Every structure is written in C-alpha cells, then in structure tokens.
Amino acid sequence: MKITAVCLGQPQKLEGKSYKTGIFKAPVTGPVMVDAHGLVGDSILNRKHHGGLDQAIYLEGSLTLNWWQEQLGTALEPGTFGENLVIDGLDNRDLAVGDRLQIGDILLEISAPRIPCATFSARMQDARFAKRYTQAERPGAYCRVLQGGWVQTEMDVFHAPFAQDRLMLKDMMGVAFKSLSQEQKARYLALPIAERIRAQVNT
C-alpha cells in the first residue's frame, strides 16, 4: 500500500451555515510534518468533536473511496470526505481498533471510526448523507500518532493488525455506545479506543 494523497484543510464556511469548518481539505505537494496533534498546518476547528491526541489524523482507503464514487456516480477529489491521508489499496472494512500503520518513521494507531455528522452531510450537500455513510459500514479511520515524522505521496504503508481482540471499525457504526451491555463495555474498554468513545462507554 502507498500514500496517494496528503490533504490539509483551511477554515471555510459551509453554504447556509454561520460557522467555519476545517472539513474542506485539499491535496498538497511535498512533505508534511506529522506530530502528536496530526499534520502540521491542518485546520481543526470544532475540537469538541474533532482532533485531539487520539483523533489526530483521519484517513480513507482508496478502495473505499472508489466504492463511494460508484455509489455517488461522481469523482471524489482527495480530501472530499475531510481525510488527511488517502491510502492506495486499502479497504476501510479491514481496519480495527489497535491496528497500526507504519509510514516511514511515522507510526499510527487506529483509535476510532469516523462517526458522520451534520457538517459532513452539509459538505456533501445531502441532508441524508450521514445516515447513508453509517449504513454503508465502510468508515474512515481516526488515528493517534505514536511516532511522528514526515509524510508525502508515494510513501509505502505497512498495516499491522492488532494482535489481540480485533474490534472492526465497521462493526462500531450505528452503535449506541452508552447502551452497550456490561460484557460489551468491558470489551471496548480493554481496547485502545478514542477517549471520546471511552467516555460514552463509561457513562
């Protein structure tokens, strides 16, 4: 697998909205520095729901984006879904919490699936898109940065599946984390899931 796009966002207003968002991302040329907070230069505005040390980078697989292009009947430019990285040859359905991705010196750990929101629907100009994305069960992945470095297109990506219980991101779509059974809660809390989900499981 390889990196086919590295995307950064700048604050922009969504049509019909009063607030700015960092969901509009576009590919850049040349190397970009990755630190514990993600790609240096990327705009993250709504920090209640986005960003943070364990949701520092958002990635999409090319196979999943190709599937969406077929579903939508239109080309998707890199960054359309708000992703920082596009990985060639990756199907999002193969990712689980705790999986690791090595990209040169960079080491990422998968922490959560993308939970679609109203901003995502507005970005796609489809009020029902968040529901459609959830039902598709092909979520992009949020990652924490275990080791930083420089990233650019054409770099090789090595996927190391989590060695223990693999909770697949696709199986977390549409789940009411606050309503899990005690057995399910114990499973989630034993894994390196994102703190935002952990807090919901603990309520």
N, C-alpha and C positions, 0 to 999 in steps of 0.2 A: 504494500500500500504506500501511497505517496500523498503529500500535501499538494493540492491543486489550486488552492486559493487561501490567502491570508487577508482577512477583512477587518477594517476599522470603521467605527461609526462616529459621526458628529451630531450634536444636538439639532434636531429638526422638529417642526410642528407637524402633527398629523392633520390632514384635512378635516375640518369641522371640530377640532379639539383645541383647547386653550393651552394645553401643556406641551412641553417639548419631550422628546424621547430619543434614546440612542439606538433604537431598533434599525434605523436606516444605516446599513453598513455596505461598504464597497471595497473591492479588492485593491490591494496596494502592491507595488513592485518593490523589490529589495527586502532585506532582512528587517524583522521587527523584534524588539526585545520583549521577552516574557519574564515577568517577575511573579511574586506570590499573589498579586492582585489581578493578573491577567496580562493582556497585550498592552504595552505602554503606548499611550496615545488614543486608546479606545474610550469612548464616552459611555458611562453608565450613570443614568440619572435617577431612576427610581430604585434607590438602594434598599428600600423595604422589601422588595421582591426580587431584585436582581443584584448580581455582583457579590462581593464578599470572598473571603479566603477559600471557601469550599464550593463556590459557583463562579470561579474566576474566569473560566473560558467556556464558551459554548461551541459545540462542533456538530456538523452534519456529515453523513456519509454520501458519497456520490451516487451509490445505488439507490438510496432512499430518495434523493433529490430527483433522480431520473424517473422513479416511480411517480413522484408528485407531478412532474412535468407531463407525464402521460395522463394522469388523472385530471389535471387542470387544462390540458390542451394548449399550453403555452410554455415558452422557455423561461427558466428561472435563472437570473443572473446570480453569481456568487454574492452572498450577503443578503439575499431577499428575505430569508427567514430570520435574519438577525444573527447569523452564525459568524464566529470569528475564524473558524477553520473549516475547510472542505477537504475530506479525505477520500481519495480515489480508491475504489474497490471495497468500500465499507458499507455494509447494510446495518442501519441502526438497530435492527432487531437482534443483532448478535451481541449487543453490549449489555453488561450487567454492572451493578454497583460493585466497586472494588477493582474492576478491570483496570489495567494500566496500559498507557501508550507511551512508548519511547520515541522521541523525535530529536535526533542528535543528542545534545546534552539535556534536553528537556524531558522531564518525566511527569506525566499527568495521571491522575487517578479519577475514575468516573465516580461521581457522587450523587447524581440525581437525573431524572428525565426532565425534559422541558415540559412544563405544565402550561398549556396555552392560555392566553388571557385576552381581554377585550382589546388591548393595544395591538396584539398580534392580528386579531380579526380586522381591526381598522387598517393596519398596514397592508393586509391582503385585500382590502376593500370588499369584504364579505362578512357580514354580521354573524354568520353561522360557521365561520372557518375554525374557530377554537373547538367547537363541538366535533367538526369533521376531522380535525387533527387528532383529537382524543380517540375517536372511534377507529382511526386508521391504525393505531397501536404501532407507530413507527417513530417514536420520539427522538429528537436530537438529544445530545448528552451535555450536561454540565460537568465540569472537571475542576478539581483543585490542582494546584501546581506544587508538586513535591520537590521539583528541581527546575530552576529557570534556565534561560539561555536565549539563543537567537533562533528564530523560525523564519523560513521563507519557502516559496513554492519549490516543488521537486524534491524536497527532503523525504527520505524514507520514514515510514511509520511502522513500528513493531507493536503488535497487540498481544498483551499477556493476560489471558483470562484469570479472574480471581480464583485462587486456589481452593477456597472453601465454598460455602453455600453461595451459589450464584443467583441472586435476585435480579431477573431480567428487567431492564427498563420498561419494555413493552408491557410487562405484567403489572406495572405500577400505574398505568394510565387509567383514569377514571376511578381510582381507589380513594375512598374517604379515609384518610389516614387517622383521623380522630376516632373512627368507629371500628378499628381493627379489633379482632379478638385478642385475648391475652397471649395466646400462642403466636399469633401473627405479630403482635407488638414486640415480643421477645426476639423474634426472627429479625425484624427491622433494626432493632436497637443493637443487635450483635454485629451489624454491618457498618461500614464506613459511609453512611448516608449523610446527605447535606443537613446542616443544622436546622434549616427551616422545616424540613420534613420531620427531623427528630423531635422538634418542639411540638409539632402537631401530634405525633405518635404518643408523646408523653402527657398530653392533656387528658 
